């Protein structure tokens, strides 16, 4: 029995350095973010991260403990072969999770979670963002780490497993069962009322250091366990208090806090009530790259020019950081979720109201255009469920036109869109939605005007050139007179490089309405969200928008002015009093500018998040 206990102890404590080595490697890999970090910071990351490493070590030791218990009653030589197989599988899984996590962090800004499996439904598209050099670097990292874990365990742990019999089997079994009970303590995360969670390793005001301390295997497993029980998450307030707060955020909505409905049109932006509508979702267009809304004026000369011809919304904010969530925010007026995406649940997403469904009731035909794989992130089922009757995607373009890793570049798809509109008889009004893709990682485009500024600004400049050419040609068609074109981003982008993943600049985006259907140019500087497009547009058309419970009419006289966005398990809230950003995992405020009024902003943000997840759980 002594040898069996030595085996279990050695295995558990050897897992710790094998997992802890991930922390300094992660920080060195992202050396640009770790710039300025001292040796003390590295040590703090490792020591604080040990809390979750202990939890994962407990999980990884559980099966060998069970084998040890069985061997008390049935000893033999085959256990060492089983252990080798088990260690080989675990080595591959741990190394794969870490290698993928360390690469994706540079794009996502958060450690690995269940989002990974959502994108792996279309692995080719998921890989399109990864440059070949990085892919081979990660493959090498995976191979070295997996081999290292397996070799160490095989060399030092497998020989420790005893093959001898135990004289006192009953006593030995009870002792091992007791050991299992002790092992449950690190698995649980301690003996306090709180259980193991990602936030327990947070220790710094520097979010990169907190993220570095997280065990990616635990992060992934923990997020998987939370994917379905939505209504039980983020219960910040008793129901009555939540409802009272929501009344200040949606004074005329029907989110269980009132029966009123906004029916005012204080400012009529359009000269027709039934225009053709073209919504162009611009991939990763950040306001920081758009001169017309305060960004770099050199990148988008065409949008800057067109902004003087239409209605420009200067304080628009994306609701999320990913395309699948941004699309739903724009087209369904539904708030983005920080820990999941409703698009991955067709049974839920098809219950949402949508602009396309509302317009279909008024005789509109809706079609969708995307130059990439329409099956990526469940988009095809989502668009059909949202009321689109025709979808054009990469499969509809010849291989010679699919020169981007994602599919057909924006010059190809804009040209297709123009020819398609040109052929329409326009007897019935139509809604067209177009998602661009050239300004998506890895930002490889057939355009080089701003190469010296970097890949991202050059890709945005390329799409901007396509926009200018498309609109100039569209103006020459008769259909222009009765057409409303809406430009809005699916989400922002961390540009310039110093922009963090949680600050408001990451989520500030442009929205522009132009076309012959626009009455006159205007600038609207109210704080607003993507979600507000649905109610604002439908109100301009005189169409009921009560079903869009999270969408506000920006032009309403009682419009509650604020912007709300979510990032990976956190949210930001902006209003006239300032900015507050809250991290749910760390249970801490990251930004409060100014501190005065921050508590009220956080209360409103928490109430929004709680209401959103209650609604999601009920669908």
N, C-alpha and C positions, 0 to 999 in steps of 0.2 A: 504493500500500500504506500510505503514511503516513496518508492520510485514513481508511482502514479501521481502523487502530489507534486513531486519535483518536476515531472513532465508538464503538468498543468500550470504551475507557477512560472516555469521557464518560458512556456509558450505565450502566456498572457503578457509577461513583461518584455518579451522579445518583439511582440507586435508593436509596442509603443514607439521604439526608435524607428521601426520600419514605416510607421505612419507619420511620425514627427518630422522625418527628413523631408516630407513634402513642403513644409513651411518655408525653410530657407530657399529651396529650389524654386518655389512659386514666387518668392520675392525677388530672387535673382533673375528669373525669367522676365518679370515685369520691372526691370531695373529702373526704367524711366519713372514709374510711379513710386518706386522705393527710394528715389533720389533724395538724399538728405537723411535717410534712416541710419541710425547708429547701430553698433553691435548690441547695445542694450535693447534697442527696438526689436532686433532679431530674436534675442533671448526671451523678451516678453511675449512675442508672438508664439514662440515654441511652448513656453510654460503655460500661458493661458490656453493655448490650443490643446494641451494635454487633457483637458476636461473631456472634450469630445473624442479624443484619441482613446481615452480609457473606455468610453462607451463602446466605440467600434471594436476595440480589443476584446471587450466582453462578448459582443456578438460573434466575433470570429473564433472565440475559444469555446463557444457553446457546443458546437457539434463534436469537437474532439473530447469535450467533457462527457458527452453522451456515449461516445465510443469507449471511453475509459470505464464508464459504469457498466457497459455491456461486457467488457473484457474481464470484469471481476467474476462473472458467471460463465463466460465462454472464452477463455484465453486462446491465443493462437498467433501465428506468424503473419497472417494476412492483414492485420491492422496497420502495419507500417506501409503496405502497398496502398491501402485506402487513404492513409494520411497523405501520401505523396500525391495522389490524385486530387484530394481536397485542396492541398496547398497549391497545386498547379492551377486549379480553377480560380481560387481566391487571388492568387498572384496576377492572373490575367485580368480579372475583374477590377481589382484595385488599381492596377497600372493603367488600364483603359480609362477608368473614370477620372483618374488624376490627369492623364495626358489630354483628354478631351476638355476637362475643366480648365486647365491652365491656358489652353488655347482660346477657349470661348470667352474667358474673362476679359480679354482685351477688347472684344466686340460688345459683350453684354454688360460688363461692369458689375456682375454679381456671380457668386459661386453657383455651381451646377445644381439645378433642380429639375422638376418633372417637365419643364419646358423642353428639355432635350428630346424626350420621346415624341413630343408633338411634332418637332421638325424632322425627326428620323422617319416619319411616315413617307417622306420623299427625300431619301438620303442624297440623291444627286443634287437636288436644289440646295440642301443644307451644306454640301461640300463646295458649292459654287462660290461661297464667300471666302474660302480658304485658299490662299496662294499656294502653288505647288511646293515651293521651298518650305513653307511652314508645315505643310502636310507631312513631308518626309522628316522634318525635324521632330514632329510629334510622334511619328512612327518609331523613330530611333529612341526617343525618350521612353515610349511604351515598352519597347523590346528590352532595353537595359534595365528598367525598373522591374518589370515582370520577372526577368531572369534573376535579378538580384534577390528579390523576395523569395523566389522558389529555391534558389541555391542555398541561401542562409538557413531557411527552415528545414530543408532536406539534410543539410550538413550538421546542424546543431540540435534540431528538435526531434526529428524522426528517430534517431538512434536512442533517444531517451525513453521512448515508449516501451514499457516492460512487456515481455511475452510470457512471464511466469504466472503461476496460479496464485490465488490469495487464499490463505487458510481460513480466515474468518470473513466469509463472503457477505453475510448479513451486516455485520459491523462495518465492513469496508464500503458496502453500498450506501449505508446511511451516512457515512463520512463524506462520500462523493456527492450525495444529494445535498448535504449541508453546504458543501463547497459551491454547488450550483446556486444555492440561496445567497451565498456571499457574492458570487459573481453577478447576481441580479442587481446588486447595489450600483456598480459602475454602469451597467446597462441602463438602469433607470435614471442615472445622473446624480445619484446621491441619496440621502435619507430625508431631505427636506420635502415640503409639500410640492415644490416645482419639479417637474421631470426634465430630462435632457432636452435641450433646445439650442438652436443656433446662437441665440442671443447670449447664452451663458459665457461665451468666450470673448465677448466684446469688452474692451478695456480702455479704448483710446478715443480721442476726438478725431483722430485720423481714420477715416473709414477704410482706407486701404489696409491699414494694420489690423483692423477688426476682421476684414474679409480674409486676410492672410492666415488668421488663426483658425478659420473654419475648416473642419474636416469635410472634403467634398463628398465622400461616401455617405456620411451622416446627413449632409445637406440634401442629397438626392433622395435618400430613404425617407427622411422626415417630410419632404414636400410631397412625396407619393402618398403618404398616409393621410394628408390633408386635402386631397383633391376632390373628394365627394361631399364631405360634411361641411358645406359652405355656410349654412345658416348658423352653425355653432361657432363660427369664427368672428373675431372682432366685435364681441359683445361688450362694448365700452360703457353703454348706458342702459338703465331700465327703460322699458318701452315708452312710457309716458314722457320721459325726459328726451329720448331720441326724437319723438314726434314733435315736441315743442321746438327743438333746435331746427328740425327740417322745415318748419313753417317759415322760418326766417330765410331759408335757402330756396324754397319753391313756394312762394306765397299763393300762387294760383294753380299749383299742381294737384295731383290726386294721389300722392304717395302717402296714403293713410293719415293725412293731416289737413284735409280740407276738400271741399267740393267745388271750389271756384275754378274758373277757366279763363285764361287770357283771351280776350277777343278784340283787343285794340290794335290798330295799325297807325301809330303816331307818325310814322315816316314811311311813305310808299316809295320803294326804291325802283319799282318796275313800271313800265308803261303798258303792260299787258298782263292779264291774269292767267293766261295759258301759253307761256312760252315753251319752246323746245329747251331742254335743259341738258347741258354737258358738264358733268362733274369730273374734273381732272385731279386725281390723287397723286401728288408729287412725292415720289419716294425720297425720304430722308432730307427734305428741304428744311433747313434750319433758318430761322429769321436772321441769325448771325451772318448768313451768306446772302441776304437779300437787302440791297441798299434802300429800297422803298420803305422798309420797316425797321431801319436803324442798323442794318448789317453792312457788310462790305459791298460798296457800290460797284466794284469792278467785276464782280462775278456774274451778275444777272442783269445786263443792260436791257434786255427785252421785257422782263417782268417789271423792272423799274419804269420803263416807258409806258407799258400797258396800265400800270397802277394809277397813272394820271388820267386814264380814260374811264375808269370804273369806280366801284365802291370798294375801298380798301379798309380792311379790319387790321388795325395795327397792334392790338394787344390780345391776339388769339393764342391760345395754348393747347398743345396736344394733350390728350388724356393719358397717353402711355408712351412706351419706348419701342414697341414692335409693330410691324405692319398688320398682323392679324387682329390686334387689339385696336389699332387706329382706324382700320376699315369699319369695324363695328361701331366705334364712336361716331364716325362721320355719317354713315349710311343708316344706322339704327338709332342714333341719339342715345346710346347706352354707354354708361361709364365703364372704363377699362378696369380690369381686376389686377391687383398687384401680385397675386400668387397663382393665377391660372388664366385661361382664355376661353371665353364662352364659345368661340368658334370651333373648339375641339369637341363640343357637345352638341351635335346636330339636333337632338331632341329638345335642347334648351334654346339654341339660337333660332330655330324656326318659329318659336313662340314670340320672338321680338317683333315689334312694329318696325316698319322700314319706310324710307322715302319712296322706294319703288312700289311697295304695296299700296301706299296712300295715293300715289299718282295713277296706279292701275285702275283704281276706282273712278278716276276722272277721265279714263280713256287713253291714258299714256301707254306706250309700249316701251319696255325697258331692255337694254342690252348692255353687255359688259365686255370690255377689251383689256387684255393683259398679255404682254409678250412672253411671259414665262409659263411655268408649269401650273396650270389652274388647279391641280390636285394638291399642290403644296399647302400645308396647314388647313386642309379640309375646305379650301376656298370654293371649289365647284359646288359641293353640296350646300354650302352656306349661301352662295349667290342664287342658286335655284330656289332655296328656301326663303330667300328675301324678296322674291318676286321678279327676278330677271328671267326672261324667256329665251334669250340668245346670248351665248358666251363664245367669244373668240379668244384663243390662246396660242401658245407656241406651236401646237400641233397643226394649226391652220396656216402656218407660214412654211415655206420651203426651207430645207436645211441650209441652203446658201444664205438665207436671211437671218439665221440664228447664230450670229457671230459672237454674242456675249455668252459668258458662262451661265447666265440666267435664262437666256433665250434670245429673242429679237430685240435689238437695241431700239432706243426711242425714235431715231430718225425713221426706222422702218414702220413702227407702229403708228406714229403720227401721220405718216403718209397713207397708211391703210385707213386710218380714221377719217382723213380728209376725203378719200375716194368713196368711202362708205356713205358719208353724209351727203356727198355730192349726188349720189344715185337715189337718194330717198325722195319719195313723192311728196312728203310733208302734208299729206291729207289729214293725218292724225298726229297729235303732238307726241314727242318722244323724249325719253330719258336715256342718255348714254353715260356710262361711267367708265373711266379709263385710268388704270393704275400704271404709272411709268415704272421703269426698273433700272435705267442706266446709272442712276446715282446711288446704287446699292453696292456694298462691298462685293468684289475688290476694286470697284471704281475704274474698270478698264473700258475705255471708250475710244472710238475713232475720231478723236478731237484732241488738240494739243495747245490751245490758246493760253491756258493757264498752268502748264506743266510745272513751271517754276514755283507755283503756290502750293502744289501738292495734288494728290490723286483726287481727294474728295472735292475741293473747290473746282477742279477742272471738269469733273463729271457733272456737277451741278450746272456749270457754264455750258456744257454740251446740251443738257436737257433744256436749258433756257434758250439756246439757239434754235432748238427744235420747236419750242413753244412760239417763239417770235415768227418763224417761218410759217407755222401752221395757222396762227391767228391772222397773219397778213393775207394768206390765201383764202381763209374762211370768210373774211370781210368782203371778198369779191363775189361771194355766192348770194343768191336771193334769200337763202335761209337765215343769213346773218341778222336780218332785220327783226326776226321773231325768236332769236336764240339768246339764252342766258348761259354764259360759260363761268363756272365756279372753279377757281384754282384753290386747293387747300392741301396741305401736307398730310401724309399718313402719320408721321411723327417727326421729331427733330433729330438732331445729330450733335455729338460732342465736338463742336467746332466753335472757336479754336480749340487746340488740344488741351488747354488748361481747364476747360469746362468739365465739371464733374457729372456723374450720372444721376445726381439727385437735385441739383440746383435748377432754378427756374429757367436759366438761359438754355438749358438742354431741351426744354419743352416749348419754348417760344417759336411759333411758326407763322407763316403768312396765310391770309385768306383774301382772295380778290374775286369780285363779281364784275364781269364785263360782258359786252355783247350789245346787239341792237335793242334788246329788251330792257336794258338799263336806262332809266330815265335821265340821270345826270350823274357826273362824278361826285363822290363824297368820301369823306374819311371818318371812320367810326373808331374811336379809341377806347371803348369800354373793355374792361377785362372780360374775356369770354373763352369758351371751350369749343373744341370740335363738336361735342355733343349738341351744341346750340344751333348748329346749322339746320337740323331737321325742323325744329319749331319755328325758326326764323324764316326759312324758305316757305314752308307750308302756310304760315300766317300771311306772307306776302301774296300767296295764291288764293287766299280765302278758304283754305282747307283745314279742317279740324285736326289738331295735333295733340289732343288730350291723352292719346295712348302713349305718347313719348314722355314718360314720367320723369326722365332725367334730362330732358332738353328744355331750354328756356328761349323764349323769343327775345333776342338781343334788343329789338327795337320797341319792346313794350315799355309803357310808362312806369310800371312797377317792377322792372327788371332788377333782380338782386345782383349787383355787380361783383363778381369774383371769378377766379379761375382755380380749378382743382386738377391735379394730375397724380398719377401713381407710378412708382418705379418698383423695383423688386422688393416686395414686402415693406413698402413705405409710401408716404404721400406728401404732396406739397399743397398749400393753400395760400392764395394771394388775393388780397382785396385792398381797399383804399387805406387800410391801417398798416399794411406791411406784408411781410412774407414769413411763413412758418413751414418748416419741413420736418417731418417726423419719421423716425425709423421704428417700425413695429417690432422687428427682431431684437434690437438693442433696447427698446422701450426708452428712447431718448430723443430729444429735439436736436436736430443737426443745424438748423438755421432758424433764427428768430430776429428778424430785422423790421422794426425795433422790438425790443423785449416787451415793451408796453403793448398790450393787446394780443400777445402771442397765445395766451391761454384761451381766449375766445376763438381765435383762428383755429387752434388745434381742436377745440370742441366741435366746431363746424366740420372740419375735415374728418374727424372720427365718426361723427353722426352720418356723414355721407357714405363712408366706408361700411359702416354697420348696416345702413339701409340697403346699400348695393348688394351685400352678401346675403341679407335676408331675402331680397328679391331673387337673387340667383338661386338660392337654395329652394325657393318655392316654384321655380319653373320646371 
